[in-house]
Amino acid sequence: MLLTINSVNKISPRWNREIPHFVRDDSSFFGHIGEGSRERAMPALCYPPYLTKYRLSFRTPIYRGEESPNCVGIAMTMQSLTPFGHRSFSKGGSRLFPPNTCFITNLCICSSYRFILILLAKLTLIPAMKNLLLSFSGLIFCLLTTNGQNVPTGNPKEFKLKTCLHSVSYMGIWRGQATLTVDQFLVKAKELGFDGVMLAAKRPHVSLIDYDDAARVKLRARIKELGLELVCLAGYTDFTSGIDKAGIPNVEIQAVYVGELARLAHDLGTNMVRIYTGYERPDITYDKQYAMVVEGLQMAGRIAAKYGVTLAVQNHHDIALHHDAMRWLLDEVNLPNVKAAFDCWSPTLEGLSSEELKKAIYTMKPYIVHTTTADYEKLPRFKYESEQTNYVATLPQMRAVPMGEGFLDYKTFINTLKEIGYQGYISYEICEVLKGGGSIENLDKCAKTFLEYVKQFK
């Protein structure tokens, strides 16, 4: 068994060279990898070649003047010599990765994974067992660290209910809604009993304009102090805006904006940013607008990868709203860190039945890393036509109601997520005029109702 894990220079834009490394072919446990005042090397594992040959090197990146001890960059190739010939396992060059690249990942992992590999290397087992364990650990390590976010595993037993509260629920954006500061919101989420939070990356919450380096350090520390998980930042993109104005590099502008959100997410301790596609503009061909979205997502995805961040594209804007179109879009973007934030809301408004909703989730299964929930009630609307002395039905008005009281089929939706082994959080938002008003007391009541409602899916 030959297992090779080499460090790569892909974590921080501050790095402009590889750190040299070597691995001794003797029984020594540690080799050394380079040296440098700002590029601190982790140990390289090695073991006697008559048992197994492998190399493993980690580096602790320096980002914005600070070490990030839980962040590593790796390139991994595993080869196995079997009685039936030579087999190799490598993510490099597969459909999920750009052509002509090795298996590169920018990620944050807890140091326990390093410890596991070190422990396995030190076990005094017979060679065959040691090879088996090392091979297995390598595969697990690879699977755990391929992307910033884990896609569904296909195993219902691996589903774990994790709740998340979106700060838009207390941001004062709709008529009568109370407003909390970011810190007040974090305390509220903790008091209510949520596992994590989703922070709106715009004013009055976590805006790029307001959060300099010091503010980011302070907010990250506060989230940690409260024992919350920052699940993701909510970005607000529209890759088709400005398409009717020649000469304006809007796609580049949007991509740079997403890149800054990715850096903000990294600084705050999360590896996911929720984004949108684009609204369809009149008098411009759909395919031209679709192509702009593809180009924008590819640009933004590559920038976000520098910070180890996954972009979760929500089925919210016009372009590629339907699940079949969204699946095609993400296939075409073809980047390992561009995934889906797939919600129940738009498929329901598209008229999907419960069975069709379930099929939609299976269609999106390879990409789903996040979902946001909210329940709604339809209020019928009519417009008076004086010439006919009659009323004409128009689109109904949506109003938010507590979970379980609306028309969205969350039992089918969440049970299907469970069925496919969904690994992400189930986020909750109150993003429309709410039944009962927007007082703190009513907002809290609805948030608690959500937590009670989702207990049935444990």
N, C-alpha and C positions, 0 to 999 in steps of 0.2 A: 504493500500500500504506500503510495506516495502522496502526501498531503502538503501542499504548498500554500502558504498565506503570506503574501508580501505587502508591505506598507506602500501606500500610494500618496501622491502629493495632490490631494483634491479637497481638503477640508476648508482651508482658509485662503483667501486671495493674497494674504501676506506671505504665503509660502511661494517661493519661486524656484525651488530646487528639491530634488529627492534627498532624503537622508540616507547615506550609504549604510549598508548593513551586511553582516556575514553570519553564517551559522556553522559552528564547528562540527565536524563529523566524529565526535567522540562522545563519551558518556557525560560530559559536563552539562549541567542543567541550563545555565544561562550563557548566552552570547551577548555581545553589546552591539548597539546600533547607533553609529554616529555619535556626535556630541555637538553641543552648541548652547550658548547662553539662553536663546529664546526658543529653541526647538528641542525640548527635553524628550529623550527617547525612553520608551518602556522596554523591558527585557524582551529578548528574542528567545523563544523556546526551542530546544533541540533535544534529540534523544538518539541513542546509539543506532547507527544505520542498519544493524542486523535485525532490529526490531521494526522500526519504521522510520521513514525519512520525511520530515516535514519542517517547515519554517513558519514561524508566527511572529510578526512584529507589530507593535502598536506605537503610535505617536500621540503625544498630548499637544494639541494645537494651541498656539498663542493667538487669541482673537481680541482685537481692540485693547491690547495691552494686558490681557488677563489670560491665565491658563484655564483651559476647559477640561478638567481631568476625566470627565465622563464622556468625552467625545473622541472618537478614533476614526481613522480611515483605513480601509483594508482592500486588498485585491486577493481573491481566493480561487484557486484551481485545485481540484482533487482528482487524482487518477488512481485506478485500481487495476492491478494485474490479476486476472482471474484465469481459471483453467480453460475458459472459453475464449480467451484472447484479451485484448487491451480495451478498457473502457475508460472514458473520461467524463467528468461531471464539471461543467463550467457554465456560469451565467453569461460569460463574455460572448458577444456576437449573437445572442438570442434575440427574438423579436422584441423583447422588453427593453433592450439596450441599443444605443446608437451603434451603427456598423463600425468595425475596426477599433473597438475599444475593449479593454479588459473588463472584468467584473469590478466595477467601481461603485462604491457606495459611500455617501456622506451620512453619518448617523450618530446618534447618541445612544450609548448602551450603559447599563449599570456595570460597575466593576466586578460584580459577582460572576459574569460570564467569563471574564479573564481568569478569575479564581478557579472556576470549574475546569478550564483547559489546563491550568497549571497543576491542579490536583490530579487530573487524569494522567498527566505526563509523569507524575511521581509515583503512581501506583505500582507496586511490585507484583505484577501479574504475569502469567505466562504470555509469551509473545502473541499468540493468536488472540487471546482475550484483550490484550492491550491494543492490538491493531483494530479490533472490532470497536472498542470503546472510543478510540481516537477518531475512527472513521465516523462513528455515530455522532460524536461531539462536534466534529467538523460540519457535518450536515446540519445539525441543529443550529450551530452558530451561524451558518450561512442563511438558513431560513429565518432566523430571528432578526438578522441585520440587513436583509436585502433592501428594505425600504424603511422610511421613517414611520410608515403606518402599515399595519398588517391587514391584508385583505381576508375575506372569509375563508375558513379552512375547509368547509364542507362537512364538518363534524358538529352536530348539535350540542354534544357534550362540552364543547370548547367555548360555547357562548356563555358570557358572563354579563349580567346586567350591571351597567355602569351609567350613572345619571349625570347630566350636565345642564347647567342653567346658563342661558344666553343673556348677556347683559342688556341686550336690546329690550328685554322685558321690563327694565327699570330705567329707561333712558329718556322718557318724556317726548317720544317722537310722534305719538298720536294724541288726538284730542282728549284731554282730561287725564292723561297718564302721568303718574308721579315720577319724579326724577331722583335718582340716587347718584352720589359720586362713585367713582370706581372703588374706593375703599369701603364705602357703605354697602355697595353691592356685594363685594367679596365677603364681608361679615354676614350679610343677609343669606347668601348662598350656603355658607357654613352653618348658620343657625337653622336653616330649613332642612339641612341634611343631604345636600347634593354632594356627589363625589368630586365633581370638577366644574369648571366654568369655561365659557366661551365669551371672549371679550370683543366687543365691536371696535374695530380699528378706525374710528372716526370720532369727532367731537359729538357729544361732550365726554366721551370715554377715552379710549386709548388712541389718540391721534398722533400721527407721525410728527406733526407740527409741535406738539406739546411735550413729547417724551424724548428728552435728550439722554445722554449716557447715565447721568446720575439718577434721573427719574426711573429709568429702566432697571437699574440695580435695586433701587428702593422697592419698586413694584414686585420684582421677582422675589425679593426677600419676604415681602408681605404675604404673597401667595403661599410660599413655603411655610411661613410661620403659622398660617391658618390651617395647614394640612390639606390644602386643596391641590388639585391637578389643573394646570392650565391646558385644556384640551386643544384649543386652537384659537387663532385670531380670525375674526370675520372681516375679510376684505370686501371692497365694493367696486367691482370692475365693470367695464362696458367696452369690450374690444372693438365694437363697431361705431362708437361715437366719433364724429368728425369725418366719416367716410365720404360725405358729400362735399368736403372742403379739401381740394387738391393741395398738396404741398405740406400738409400738417402730418408729421410722423406719429400719428396717434397710437399706432400699435407699439411703437418703441416707448412712447410715453407711458402707456399702460404697463408694459413689461417692466420698465424701470420702477414704477410705483409698486408693482408686486414684489420686485426684488427688495425694495426697502421694507416692505411688510415682512418679507422672509427674514431679513436681518433683525427687524424688531422682534419677530417671533423667536428667533434664536437667542436674542439677548434676554428675553423674558422666560425662556425655559420650555418652549414648546416647539414641536417640529411639524406643525400643520397650519396652513392658512386656507380658509375657505374663500373661494372666488366665484365669479359668474362668467358667462360667455358674453353675449351681447344682445341688445335689442335690435329687432329688424327695422331698418329704415325704409321709408317709401321711395320709389323711383330708382332703387338700386337693386340689381339682381341678387337673388338669395345666395347663389353660389359665390359671388364676390364677397359678400358679407361673411359667409361661412369660412371662406379661405382666410379672411382677416383674423377670425377667431383661432383657426388652426395655427397660423403664424404667430399670433400673440401668445397662445398657450405654450408653444415651443420655446419662444424667446424667454417668457417668464419662468418656465420650468427649468431651463438651463441656469438661469440666474439663481433661482431658489435652491437648486442643487448645491451651490457653493456654500450654503449655510445649513445643509442637511435637512431641508424643509420639503415636505410634501404639499402640493397644491390640490385641494379637494374642490372639484368643480361641481357646484350645486345646480340641480335641474330647476332653474328659476327664471332665467331670461329666455327670450324667444328662440334664439339660435340653438338648435339641437336640444330643444326642450323634451321631446318625446324620447323614451328610453332607447328605442332602436337607433334614433339619430345620435343620441348621446354616446351609445356604445361605439358607433361608427366613428364619431369624432375622437374619442379617446384612443381607439385603435390607430387612427390616422396620426394623432399627435405622437404616439409611440414613445413616451418617455416614462421611465420607471417611477418618477416622483409626481406624475400627474394622474390623479385618481378621481373618484367621484364621491360627492356628498349627496346621496340619493334620498329624496324625501317622498312621503306619501301624498303630499298636497297636490302637486301638479298632475300626477297620473290620475288622481281622483277627479280633478276638474276637467281632464281630458275625456272623462267618461269611461274609464276602465272599470270593468267588473272585478269582483274579488279574485276570480280565477286569473284574469288578465293581469291584475296587480301582482299576483304571485309569480307569473311568468316574467313580468318586467324585472322583478328582483333577481330572478335567475339569469336573465339576460345581462344584468349589470353586475352580477356576482364577482367577476374578476377584478372589479374596480372599487367596490363600495368600502370606504374607510370611515364614513361619518354619515349621520342622519340627524335632522332636526324635525321635531314634532310640534304640532299646534292643532287644535281642533276648532272647527268653524260651523256656523249656522248660516243658512241661506235666507236672506230676507227678499221676497219677491219685489220687483219694481215694474212700474207701468208708466207709459208716457201717453198723455192725452192728445188725440188727433181731432181737432175741431171740425175738420171737413167731414169726418165720418161720425162725429159725435160718439167717439169710442176711445178705448185705451189699447195701446199696443205694448205687448210684453217686451221688456228689455232684459239685459243681463242682471241677475240678482246681486244684491249687495252682500258681501261677506262680513260677518261679525264674529269675533273670537268668543268662544265659550270654554268652560272647563273641559279637560280631557274626558272623553267618554260621553259627552252630551251633544256632540256634533255629528256630522254625517260622514266623516272620514273613517275608513275601515282599518283602525289600528290593530285590531286583533289579528286580522290576516297579515297585515304588514309586519308587525313585530314578530309574530310566530314564524313567518317565513324567514326573517332575518336570523332568528334562532335556529331554524332548520338548516340554513347554509353555514352556520358557525361564524356569524358576524362577530368581529373582534373590537369594534369601536364603541364609542359612547352613544347613548340616546339622549340627545339634547332637547331642551324644551324652551320655547320662546312664546312671548305674548307680544305680537307684532301688529295688532289691529285693535280697533275700539272693542273693549271687552264688556261682555254682559256683566252688569253690576257696577261698572265704572272703573276708573283707573286709580283709586286710592291705594295706598300701601297695603291696607288691610285686605282689599279684594285681590290685589296682585299676589300677596302671600297665600291667600286661600286657594287660588288657582294653582300656584306652584306646589302646594301641599297635595292638592287633588291629583296632580300629575304623578307625584311620588307614590301615592297610594294606588293609582291606576296601574302603573307599570310593575307593581309587585307580583301580579299574576303571571308575569313572564319569566320569573326567576327559575 
